[in-house]
Amino acid sequence: RSAVRTATMLGEKGMKMSDAVPVSFSSLLFSPLLSRSVLPSSLLPRGLQTRCPFKTPSLVPGRTCTSLLQERNMHARIHGTYSLQKVRGASAWAVSIASCHARAMSSKPSGEAAGKNHLEDRLSRYPELSVGGILRAGDYLGTATFAMTGTLTAASSGMDLLGCVVIGTITAVGGGTIRDMLLGHENGKSKRAFWMDEQEYLWISILSSVMTFFWWNHAAQQLKLSQEDTWIFWLDSCGIGVFCCIGAMNGVRAGLSPFLSALCGMITSTFGGLTRDVLTHRPVRILHSHAELYATTAFCGGGAYVAARMMGMPMYVRAASGFVVGFGLRTVAW
């Protein structure tokens, strides 16, 4: 196609292709490069198809690029329509483009191999009996827990149903959303917020927020529950352990350094709560020394996952390392 564009450009300058070139530019330039390939003449513009006696380079046996150049130069001298210097310059330009394209195609398998190396750093689409499936189930549980705690914080600030649902949803999926916005792409493809493709996270957050808004006071009176109960802490700690692993996975798939991949784990775990505190005008939890360790545990959990991956550990060891470190440090520092 590059050769045809060159021929068209020269034709626009007053040079007649039908009088000067007995074969197509594609046959002339790429016959030594694509000796076994097929280049249908249907790829050429309609005007050049009728002027090209050869359909593909493979139909020119025994003819070298030198002989074709000699034939073309002879026609150019007879009709006086071509400048040999211009033709050689155009040929060199088109051949250089073909060479760059060949180098790009030759490097493609390495990219595919790199993509295969990152296949393990993914979750299963839905919960199942596998490492990725267990992490997916933990992700659902952590999302519901974060939405509940976010709704309780919003309700204590005097917000109505809409405010509680918005704050609860931001708490649950805000960290992953900020992470995806910062990454911007994955394996060369643009990346959008994960809940736009996996909408169940949005519905889990909304449902958990609505249920908490309507039924928390009744349940608290009947079961004597409070926001400081231990079971809420344990669920929150499990969410931290799962989220830091998933965030580190996203950093690895994006090709980030180990430090930045661990940072993705921390962002996924904590930036939803950070946004919640800003919107409810509360001191940001992860930035005050009087609060328990939170962001540090998430960063260490993501770092443990990345470290296990760098040592070549299998997927279940990586996930277990990240979860145990994130969950363990959170409970020890409580």
C-alpha positions in Angstrom: 0.0 0.0 0.0 2.9 2.4 0.7 4.3 1.7 -2.7 1.0 2.4 -4.4 0.6 5.7 -2.5 4.1 6.6 -3.7 3.1 5.8 -7.3 -0.1 7.8 -6.9 1.9 10.8 -5.6 4.2 10.7 -8.5 1.3 10.4 -10.9 -0.2 13.6 -9.4 2.9 15.4 -10.5 2.3 14.7 -14.1 4.0 11.3 -14.5 1.9 8.6 -16.3 2.1 5.2 -14.6 0.5 3.3 -17.6 3.3 4.4 -19.9 6.3 4.1 -17.6 5.7 1.0 -15.3 4.7 -2.3 -16.8 4.2 -3.9 -13.4 2.7 -2.6 -10.2 5.0 -0.8 -7.7 4.0 -3.5 -5.2 5.4 -6.3 -7.5 8.5 -4.2 -8.2 9.4 -3.3 -4.6 8.3 -6.3 -2.6 8.9 -9.2 -4.9 12.3 -9.9 -3.2 10.8 -9.5 0.3 7.5 -11.4 -0.2 8.5 -14.2 -2.6 6.0 -16.6 -1.1 3.3 -14.2 -0.1 0.2 -13.3 -2.0 -0.6 -9.7 -2.7 -3.9 -9.6 -4.6 -4.3 -6.9 -7.2 -7.7 -6.1 -5.5 -5.7 -4.2 -2.9 -4.6 -1.7 -5.6 -6.6 1.3 -6.7 -9.0 0.5 -9.5 -6.9 2.5 -12.0 -3.8 0.5 -11.3 -5.5 -2.9 -11.4 -6.2 -2.5 -15.1 -2.6 -1.5 -15.8 -0.9 -4.3 -13.8 -0.3 -7.4 -15.9 0.8 -9.4 -12.9 -1.6 -10.3 -10.1 0.9 -11.2 -7.4 4.7 -11.1 -6.9 4.7 -14.9 -6.9 3.6 -14.8 -10.6 6.9 -13.2 -11.6 9.2 -16.2 -11.4 12.8 -15.7 -12.4 12.6 -11.9 -12.5 14.7 -10.1 -10.1 14.3 -6.6 -8.8 17.3 -5.5 -10.9 15.7 -6.7 -14.1 12.5 -4.9 -13.2 14.4 -1.7 -12.6 16.1 -2.0 -15.9 12.8 -2.5 -17.7 11.2 0.4 -15.9 14.2 2.7 -16.7 14.1 1.7 -20.4 10.4 2.8 -20.5 11.2 6.0 -18.7 13.9 6.9 -21.2 11.7 6.1 -24.1 8.7 8.2 -23.0 10.7 10.9 -21.1 8.1 11.0 -18.3 10.2 9.9 -15.2 13.1 11.4 -13.4 15.3 8.4 -12.5 16.5 10.2 -9.4 12.9 10.7 -8.2 12.0 7.1 -8.9 15.0 5.7 -7.0 14.2 8.0 -4.0 10.6 6.9 -4.0 11.7 3.2 -4.2 14.1 3.6 -1.3 11.4 5.3 0.8 8.9 2.6 0.2 11.4 -0.2 0.9 12.4 1.5 4.1 8.7 1.5 5.2 8.5 -2.2 4.3 11.6 -3.0 6.4 10.2 -1.1 9.4 6.9 -3.1 9.0 8.8 -6.4 8.8 10.8 -5.5 12.0 7.5 -4.6 13.8 5.9 -7.9 12.7 9.0 -9.9 13.9 8.8 -8.4 17.4 5.1 -9.3 17.8 5.6 -12.8 19.2 7.7 -11.4 22.1 4.7 -9.2 23.0 2.4 -12.1 22.9 4.7 -14.1 25.1 4.8 -11.3 27.6 1.0 -11.2 27.6 1.0 -15.0 28.3 3.2 -14.4 31.3 0.6 -12.1 32.8 -2.3 -14.5 32.4 -1.8 -15.9 35.8 -2.1 -12.4 37.4 -5.9 -12.3 36.7 -9.0 -13.2 38.6 -11.6 -15.7 37.5 -14.6 -14.0 36.0 -16.9 -15.3 38.8 -16.2 -17.1 42.1 -15.1 -20.7 41.7 -12.8 -23.3 43.3 -9.5 -21.8 42.2 -7.1 -19.1 43.4 -8.6 -16.5 41.1 -12.1 -17.6 42.0 -11.5 -17.4 45.7 -10.0 -13.9 45.3 -13.0 -12.9 43.3 -15.3 -14.1 46.1 -13.2 -12.2 48.6 -13.4 -9.1 46.4 -17.2 -9.3 46.4 -17.2 -9.6 50.2 -14.8 -6.7 50.6 -16.9 -4.6 48.3 -20.0 -5.2 50.3 -18.1 -4.5 53.6 -16.6 -1.2 52.4 -20.0 -0.1 51.1 -21.5 -0.8 54.5 -18.9 1.1 56.4 -19.0 4.0 54.0 -22.8 4.2 54.4 -22.5 4.2 58.2 -20.0 7.0 58.0 -22.2 9.0 55.7 -25.3 8.4 57.9 -23.4 9.6 61.0 -22.6 12.8 59.0 -26.4 13.4 58.5 -26.6 12.4 54.8 -29.8 11.2 53.2 -30.4 8.0 51.2 -28.7 9.3 48.0 -25.7 10.7 49.9 -25.3 7.4 51.8 -25.5 5.4 48.6 -23.0 7.7 46.8 -20.5 7.6 49.7 -20.9 3.9 50.2 -20.3 3.2 46.5 -17.3 5.5 46.4 -15.8 3.8 49.4 -16.3 0.4 47.8 -15.1 1.0 44.3 -13.3 4.3 44.5 -9.8 2.9 45.1 -10.0 0.6 42.1 -11.4 3.5 40.0 -8.5 5.8 40.9 -6.1 3.0 40.2 -7.5 2.4 36.7 -7.5 6.1 35.9 -3.8 6.3 36.9 -2.9 3.2 34.8 -4.7 4.5 31.7 -3.8 1.3 29.7 -3.1 -2.4 30.0 -1.0 -4.2 27.4 -1.2 -1.3 25.0 -5.0 -1.0 25.2 -6.9 1.8 26.9 -8.3 0.9 30.3 -11.5 2.2 31.8 -12.9 1.7 35.3 -13.3 -1.9 36.2 -16.9 -1.6 37.3 -17.9 -0.5 33.8 -17.1 -4.0 32.5 -17.9 -5.9 35.7 -21.1 -4.1 36.7 -21.9 -6.5 39.5 -19.5 -4.5 41.7 -21.7 -1.4 41.2 -24.9 -3.4 42.1 -23.2 -5.0 45.2 -22.2 -1.5 46.4 -25.7 0.0 45.9 -27.5 -2.9 47.4 -25.3 -3.0 50.5 -25.6 0.7 50.9 -29.4 0.6 50.7 -29.8 -2.3 53.0 -27.5 -0.7 55.6 -29.4 2.6 55.4 -32.8 1.1 56.1 -32.0 -1.8 58.4 -28.9 -0.9 60.4 -30.8 0.9 63.2 -33.3 -1.9 63.6 -30.5 -4.6 63.6 -28.4 -2.6 66.0 -31.3 -2.4 68.5 -32.2 -6.1 68.1 -28.7 -7.5 68.0 -26.9 -4.8 69.9 -24.6 -3.9 67.1 -22.3 -0.9 66.8 -19.8 0.5 64.3 -16.9 -0.5 66.6 -17.8 -4.2 66.7 -15.0 -6.8 66.1 -16.7 -8.5 63.2 -16.7 -5.3 61.2 -13.0 -5.0 61.8 -12.3 -8.6 60.7 -14.3 -8.1 57.5 -12.5 -4.8 56.8 -9.2 -6.5 57.3 -10.1 -9.3 54.9 -11.1 -6.7 52.4 -7.7 -5.0 52.8 -5.9 -8.3 52.3 -7.8 -9.1 49.1 -7.7 -5.6 47.6 -4.0 -5.2 48.0 -3.4 -8.4 46.0 -5.8 -7.4 43.3 -4.3 -4.0 43.0 -0.8 -5.5 42.7 -2.1 -7.8 40.0 -3.3 -4.8 38.0 0.1 -3.1 38.4 1.9 -6.2 37.2 -0.3 -6.6 34.1 0.3 -2.9 33.3 4.0 -3.6 33.2 4.9 -1.4 36.2 7.9 -1.7 38.4 7.6 -3.8 41.6 7.4 -0.6 43.8 4.6 0.9 41.6 2.8 -2.4 41.5 2.8 -2.5 45.3 1.6 1.1 45.3 -1.3 0.0 43.1 -2.3 -2.4 45.9 -2.3 0.3 48.4 -4.3 2.7 46.2 -6.9 0.0 45.5 -7.3 -0.7 49.3 -7.3 2.8 50.7 -8.2 5.5 48.3 -11.9 4.8 48.4 -11.8 5.5 52.1 -9.6 8.5 51.5 -12.2 10.0 49.2 -15.0 9.1 51.7 -13.2 11.1 54.4 -12.7 14.1 52.2 -16.4 14.2 51.1 -17.7 13.8 54.7 -15.3 16.4 56.0 -13.5 14.0 58.4 -9.8 13.7 59.1 -8.3 11.4 56.4 -7.8 8.1 58.2 -4.6 7.0 56.4 -2.8 10.3 57.0 -3.1 10.6 60.8 -0.7 9.0 63.3 -3.4 8.6 66.0 -5.3 6.1 63.7 -4.3 2.5 63.4 -1.9 1.3 60.6 -4.0 1.1 57.4 -2.2 2.2 54.2 1.1 0.7 55.3 -0.4 -2.7 55.7 -1.9 -2.5 52.3 1.4 -1.5 50.7 3.2 -4.3 52.5 0.6 -6.8 51.3 1.0 -5.7 47.7 4.7 -5.8 48.1 4.6 -9.3 49.4 2.6 -10.4 46.3 5.1 -8.8 43.9 8.0 -10.3 45.8 6.6 -13.8 45.6 6.0 -13.3 41.9 9.6 -12.1 41.4 10.8 -15.3 43.1 8.8 -17.4 40.6 6.3 -18.7 43.2 3.0 -20.2 41.9 -0.2 -18.2 41.9 -1.6 -19.6 45.2 1.6 -18.7 47.0 1.6 -15.2 45.7 -2.0 -14.6 46.7 -1.5 -16.2 50.1 1.6 -14.1 50.7 -0.2 -10.8 49.9 -3.3 -11.7 51.9 -1.5 -12.9 55.0 0.8 -9.9 55.1 -2.0 -7.4 54.5 -4.4 -9.1 56.9 -1.8 -10.0 59.5 -0.3 -6.5 59.8 -3.7 -5.0 60.0 -4.7 -7.2 62.9 -1.4 -7.0 64.7 -1.4 -3.2 64.5 -5.0 -2.9 65.8 
